[in-house]
């Protein structure tokens, strides 16, 4: 691993044993941090990074804590989420930060990474190995969430209580009702909600937040799709 971003050009596979458990790590191709430089070798490095994400179960996105977050950083995180992979965010060089930079970084995280607040954050130093022991528990939590299945009965009991306490707002004088829901698959967890009408995006995000609060899902994206069931005409 070189200190200069964009030095590694090809993904490198390596079997690493952490706490007695073997993990296959793919150190993806480095991509320069300036977006306008993403051409030529950088363009193909980006394609190989996408291919590596598609093959992975969990992605560790390594960010430089000493520098401001870039569009490239958030783009790679979006690639991981869009691919439906578990996610851990690791901040490298955390031990070298001063208090001023730490304050600004926290504000950057709140602003730029608001959509992935569910991802575990690990502060590390790749050079010294500082806090490296915290990476495995974060990886394990994310993978457990990625593979988690909620029994249909428990899921619908949860939704029943949720809707009773916080019904969907009225739309055009009508109030969409959630009829029932099921978990269609895992890796990542995908839920299908059957409703009497369209559910607004804000309400779907509300359901996702409550799902995370109740069942965990730390480190895994969640997909919620809504199917509208019209009333049968007599």
C-alpha positions in Angstrom: 0.0 0.0 0.0 1.5 3.3 -1.1 0.8 6.6 0.7 0.0 8.4 -2.6 -3.6 8.0 -3.8 -3.9 6.5 -7.2 -0.6 4.5 -7.0 -2.1 1.0 -6.9 -3.5 0.2 -10.4 -4.9 -3.3 -10.2 -7.0 -5.0 -7.5 -4.8 -7.3 -5.4 -6.3 -10.4 -3.7 -4.8 -11.5 -0.4 -5.8 -14.0 2.2 -5.5 -12.4 5.6 -6.0 -14.1 8.9 -7.7 -11.9 11.5 -8.4 -13.3 15.0 -8.0 -16.8 13.7 -10.5 -16.3 10.8 -9.3 -16.2 7.2 -10.6 -13.2 5.1 -10.2 -12.6 1.4 -9.3 -9.0 1.0 -9.2 -7.3 -2.4 -7.2 -4.1 -2.3 -8.9 -2.3 -5.1 -7.2 -0.1 -7.7 -6.4 3.4 -6.4 -8.4 6.3 -7.9 -7.1 9.8 -7.9 -9.1 12.1 -5.7 -9.8 14.8 -8.3 -12.8 13.9 -10.4 -11.5 15.7 -13.5 -8.5 13.4 -13.5 -10.7 10.2 -13.8 -9.8 9.3 -17.3 -7.4 6.8 -19.0 -5.9 4.6 -16.4 -8.1 6.1 -13.7 -11.2 5.3 -15.7 -10.3 1.6 -16.0 -9.2 1.5 -12.3 -12.8 2.8 -11.5 -14.3 0.0 -13.6 -12.1 -2.6 -11.9 -13.2 -1.2 -8.5 -16.8 -1.6 -9.5 -16.2 -5.2 -10.5 -14.5 -5.9 -7.2 -17.4 -4.4 -5.3 -19.8 -6.7 -7.2 -17.8 -9.8 -6.2 -17.5 -8.7 -2.5 -19.8 -9.5 0.4 -18.7 -6.5 2.6 -16.7 -3.5 1.4 -14.3 -1.5 3.6 -14.1 2.0 2.3 -10.9 3.5 3.5 -11.0 7.3 3.8 -8.2 9.7 4.6 -9.2 11.4 7.9 -6.6 14.1 7.4 -8.1 15.4 4.2 -11.6 16.6 3.3 -14.1 14.2 1.8 -14.3 14.3 -1.9 -16.8 13.5 -4.6 -14.8 10.4 -5.4 -15.1 9.2 -1.7 -18.9 9.6 -1.7 -19.2 8.1 -5.2 -17.4 4.8 -4.1 -19.7 4.6 -1.0 -22.7 5.0 -3.3 -21.3 2.3 -5.6 -21.2 -0.1 -2.6 -24.8 0.8 -1.5 -26.2 0.6 -5.0 -24.6 -2.9 -5.4 -26.3 -4.0 -2.2 -23.1 -4.8 -0.3 -22.5 -4.6 3.4 -20.4 -1.6 4.3 -17.8 -0.5 6.9 -16.2 2.9 6.7 -12.6 3.1 8.0 -10.9 6.5 8.6 -7.2 6.1 8.1 -4.6 8.4 9.8 -7.1 9.2 12.6 -4.2 9.1 15.1 -2.5 12.0 13.3 -5.4 14.4 13.4 -5.4 17.5 15.5 -8.6 18.7 17.3 -9.5 21.3 14.7 -9.5 18.8 11.9 -11.4 16.3 14.0 -14.2 18.9 14.6 -14.5 19.6 10.9 -14.4 15.9 10.0 -17.4 15.2 12.3 -19.3 18.0 10.5 -18.3 16.6 7.1 -19.6 13.1 8.1 -22.9 14.6 9.3 -23.3 16.5 6.0 -21.8 14.2 3.3 -22.5 10.7 4.8 -26.0 11.3 6.1 -27.4 8.5 3.9 -25.1 5.9 5.4 -25.3 6.7 9.1 -26.1 3.0 9.6 -22.5 2.0 8.5 -20.0 1.1 11.3 -17.2 3.6 11.5 -13.7 2.4 12.5 -10.8 4.8 13.1 -7.5 3.2 12.2 -3.9 3.8 11.2 -2.8 1.5 8.3 0.8 2.5 9.0 1.0 1.7 12.7 -1.8 -0.8 13.0 -3.6 1.4 15.5 -7.1 0.2 16.3 -6.9 -2.5 13.6 -8.4 -5.0 16.0 -11.7 -3.0 15.8 -12.1 -3.8 12.1 -13.1 -7.5 12.5 -16.1 -6.9 14.9 -17.3 -4.2 12.5 -17.0 -6.6 9.6 -18.9 -9.3 11.5 -21.7 -7.0 12.5 -22.2 -5.8 9.0 -22.2 -9.3 7.5 -24.7 -10.5 10.2 -27.0 -7.7 9.3 -26.6 -8.4 5.6 -27.7 -12.0 6.1 -30.5 -11.2 8.7 -34.0 -12.5 8.1 -37.0 -11.3 10.1 -39.9 -13.9 10.5 -43.0 -12.7 8.7 -45.2 -12.8 11.9 -42.7 -10.7 13.8 -42.3 -8.3 10.9 -46.1 -7.7 10.6 -46.5 -7.3 14.3 -43.8 -4.6 14.2 -45.5 -2.9 11.3 -48.9 -3.1 12.9 -47.7 -1.3 16.0 -45.8 1.2 13.9 -48.8 2.1 11.7 -51.1 2.3 14.7 -48.8 4.9 16.4 -47.7 6.7 13.2 -50.2 6.3 10.4 -49.3 7.4 6.9 -50.3 11.1 6.2 -53.5 11.7 4.2 -53.0 12.0 0.4 -55.8 13.6 -1.6 -58.3 12.9 1.3 -57.3 9.2 1.4 -55.0 7.4 3.8 -52.9 4.5 2.3 -52.9 1.5 4.6 -50.2 -1.1 5.0 -51.9 -4.5 4.5 -49.0 -6.8 5.2 -45.3 -7.2 4.5 -42.8 -9.9 3.9 -39.0 -10.2 3.6 -38.3 -11.4 0.0 -34.6 -12.1 0.4 -31.3 -11.4 2.3 -27.9 -10.2 1.1 -29.0 -7.4 1.4 -32.4 -7.6 3.2 -35.2 -6.8 0.8 -38.7 -6.2 2.1 -41.9 -6.0 0.1 -44.8 -4.0 1.6 -48.3 -4.4 0.3 -50.4 -1.3 0.7 -53.8 0.0 -0.3 -52.1 3.1 -1.9 -48.8 4.7 -2.8 -46.5 5.2 0.2 -44.5 8.4 0.1 -40.7 8.3 0.1 -40.5 10.0 3.5 -42.7 7.4 5.0 -40.7 4.5 3.5 -37.5 6.1 5.0 -39.4 6.3 8.3 -40.1 2.5 8.1 -36.5 1.8 7.3 -35.3 3.9 10.3 -37.6 2.0 12.6 -36.6 -1.4 11.1 -33.0 -0.5 11.9 -33.8 0.6 15.4 -35.9 -2.5 16.2 -33.9 -5.3 14.4 -30.4 -3.8 14.0 -29.2 -4.0 10.4 -26.0 -2.1 11.3 -23.7 -2.1 8.2 -26.2 -3.3 5.7 -28.3 -1.5 3.1 -32.1 -2.2 3.3 -34.3 -2.3 0.2 -38.1 -1.6 0.7 -40.4 -1.9 -2.3 -44.2 -1.1 -2.2 -46.9 -3.0 -4.1 -50.3 -1.3 -4.3 -53.3 -3.7 -4.1 -56.4 -2.1 -5.5 -59.7 -3.0 -4.0 -61.6 -5.5 -6.0 -64.7 -4.2 -7.7 -67.9 -6.2 -7.0 
